[in-house]
Amino acid sequence: MKRENPLFFLFKKLSWPVGLIVAAITISSLGSLSGLLVPLFTGRIVDKFSVSHINWNLIALFGGIFVINALLSGLGLYLLSKIGEKIIYAIRSVLWEHIIQLKMPFFDKNESGQLMSRLTDDTKVINEFISQKLPNLLPSIVTLVGSLIMLFILDWKMTLLTFITIPIFVLIMIPLGRIMQKISTSTQSEIANFSGLLGRVLTEMRLVKISNTERLELDNAHKNLNEIYKLGLKQAKITAVVQPISGIVMLLTIAIILGFGAIRNCDWCNHCRYINCNDILCYSIIDAFNQSFNVSYRL
């Protein structure tokens, strides 16, 4: 039987601010949708640009979209972050209420430092996930779906070709995300063990001095720190792989757009407009995949 994710188990016990969540989701979605209009207006400005006759109305509309996008995105991010802080407050309250009611055998088996680490360090990780990672997930999904739809509107044949790069990206990112999830869980466990060791040694320092076991406690601490160091290096290696892959996929997508456009011998002005719009939208797609990857391994 598959074990339930502890984070989801905690979420089920919380009272969610439904009205605030709906408002935040709506505003964030509108911000993402307004951002998708930028490539289209960029293409129109390129098509209609003339030094002798500048269309100030179109430029003003373009600037207005930028301002609206910035305001909606900022407000949506604030609301989502506020939701995150409310949830973290509730999680800490629920955990502390649960721990304080446990029987003494539990405290005999678990060191106080470990419990403190779970209440402070682990909730910091959850706070980072809810306040920073999760707020980017919904706008990323909206951007991803909207970008794909707009790419089809611009040129469906070229869009189908650019889809060649998406399965490659997904097939590489899914196993990497699973590895990152395991590393993140192991890192939190090692940090909890290290905190437990520190708490035990510091509270029993007189006994450590009397029994002359300073070297033993130092060796135990170095062992924990070495494990944390190795896990950090593994995470850094995966991150170092993910970033170049994203760049390669982006360059491959641009190369496909340029090559296919040249083969079709389409009008150069229209081709420039398609390249400009497609490049911006493809960048949005890759960025959305990166945001989703960051959230998935945190889960």
Buried (B, 14 or more C-beta within 10 A) or exposed (E): EEEEEEBEEBBEEBEEBEEBBEBBBEBBBBBBBBBBBBBBBBBBBBEEEEEEEEBEEBEEBBEEBBEBBEEBBEBBBEBBBBBBEBBBEBBBEBBEEEBEEEEEEEEEEBBEBBBBBBBEBBBEBBBBBBBBBBBBBBBBBBBBBBBBEBBEEBBEEBBEBBEEBBEEBEEBBEEBBEBBBEBBEBBBBBBBBBBBBBBBBEEBEEEBEEEEBEEEBEEBBEEBEEBBEBBEEBBEEBEEEBEEBBEBBBEBBBEBBBEBBEEEEBEEEBBBBBBBBBBBBBBBBBBBBBBBBBBBBBB
